[in-house]
Amino acid sequence: MWSRLELGGRLSRVEDKCPAALRRSICYYESNKGVVVANVQKLSVALTPEIIAMLKEAVASGEYTSTSEVVRDALRCWKAQRTAHEVDAEELRRLWREGVASETSIEGEAVFHRLREKYASQPKKG
């Protein structure tokens, strides 16, 4: 993306100021107005002083152009994490179904007994 970002009268590539997650998204900037995104709604959220300090530090360091941008990026990361968790859960379900369908099983207690013996015979660490 080669859109330009205007900060303090200077122009730089969006890639220089936009976190990786945003680079893959549509990212439009307007001087002194922050990110311009269609269908944006304002929402009031109560945050702890520690979180507010982190938001302000991210903006002050130049990593983000506004606290709203920090929050949007955090929410995108949260959404990605939830999606990954759902994929992991579905993969476990698939593996479970595959195991049940294989009709090959070993009694759980026998497996645990073998594991206890194996680890009991190993030298203790520490």
Secondary structure, DSSP 8 states (H G I E B T S, - for coil): ---EEEETTEEEEHHHHS-HHHHTS---EETTTEE--TT---------HHHHHHHHHHHHTTS-S-HHHHHHHHHHHHHHHHHHHHHHHHHHHHHHHHHHHH-----HHHHHHHHHHHHHSS----
